[in-house]
Amino acid sequence: MRSALAASQLVLAREERLAALGGLLGSLSYKGVLERGFALVKTEAGKIARRAGDLPVTGVVSLVFADGERAAHLGEAPPKRAAAKRPVQKGLFD
């Protein structure tokens, strides 16, 4: 009886430890970072690009998100368009 109780407590302690380690593993996984809104960039060869210098000026990369993967084409960014000017509203007494 006493040994059965001790064994039960040992199993419970190990289950708790395993659950804690599982949580730690999940927090260290890159997938958790992707869930927070970041993306992973891979070269055409499938290698992870850590810096802009790891990528060619033009080419194709793969963007990995938490919910999937998309291709992206590298190149010069198009020039930014100037924001449209809003008409100035006259005051109530003008």
C-alpha positions in Angstrom: 0.0 0.0 0.0 2.7 2.4 1.0 4.8 1.5 -2.1 1.8 2.0 -4.4 1.3 5.5 -2.9 5.0 6.3 -3.3 5.0 5.1 -6.9 1.8 7.1 -7.7 3.4 10.3 -6.3 6.6 9.6 -8.3 4.6 9.3 -11.5 2.7 12.5 -10.7 5.9 14.4 -10.0 7.5 13.1 -13.3 4.4 14.1 -15.2 4.5 17.6 -13.8 8.2 17.8 -14.6 7.6 16.6 -18.2 4.8 19.2 -18.6 7.1 22.0 -17.4 9.8 20.9 -19.7 7.3 20.8 -22.6 6.3 24.4 -21.8 10.0 25.4 -21.8 10.6 23.7 -25.1 7.6 25.5 -26.6 8.9 28.9 -25.4 12.3 28.3 -27.0 10.9 27.2 -30.3 11.1 29.6 -33.3 7.4 28.8 -33.9 6.5 30.8 -30.8 8.3 33.8 -32.4 6.3 33.3 -35.6 3.1 33.3 -33.6 4.0 36.7 -32.2 4.1 38.2 -35.8 7.6 37.7 -37.0 8.6 36.0 -40.2 11.5 33.7 -41.1 13.3 34.5 -44.4 14.9 31.6 -46.4 17.1 31.9 -49.5 16.3 30.0 -52.7 18.7 27.3 -51.4 16.6 27.0 -48.3 19.1 28.6 -45.9 17.9 31.0 -43.2 18.8 34.6 -43.9 19.8 36.4 -40.7 20.8 39.7 -42.2 20.0 41.7 -45.4 23.6 41.0 -46.5 22.8 37.3 -46.6 20.5 38.0 -49.5 21.1 38.9 -53.1 20.0 42.3 -54.4 17.5 40.6 -56.7 16.0 37.1 -56.5 13.3 35.1 -54.8 13.1 34.3 -51.1 10.6 32.4 -49.0 8.8 34.1 -46.1 7.7 31.6 -43.4 4.9 32.8 -41.1 3.1 31.0 -38.3 0.3 29.9 -40.6 2.2 29.2 -43.9 4.8 30.2 -46.3 4.9 32.7 -49.2 7.4 33.6 -52.0 8.7 37.1 -52.2 10.7 38.8 -55.0 13.7 40.9 -54.1 14.6 44.1 -55.8 14.5 47.8 -55.6 11.5 49.2 -53.8 9.2 51.4 -55.9 9.4 55.1 -55.1 7.0 56.2 -52.4 4.1 58.2 -53.6 3.5 61.5 -52.0 0.4 61.5 -49.8 -2.5 63.3 -51.4 -3.1 66.7 -49.9 -6.4 67.1 -48.1 -8.4 70.2 -48.8 -8.4 72.7 -45.9 -11.9 73.0 -44.4 -13.0 76.5 -43.7 -14.0 77.5 -40.2 -17.6 77.9 -39.2 -17.4 81.7 -39.3 -15.1 82.1 -42.4 
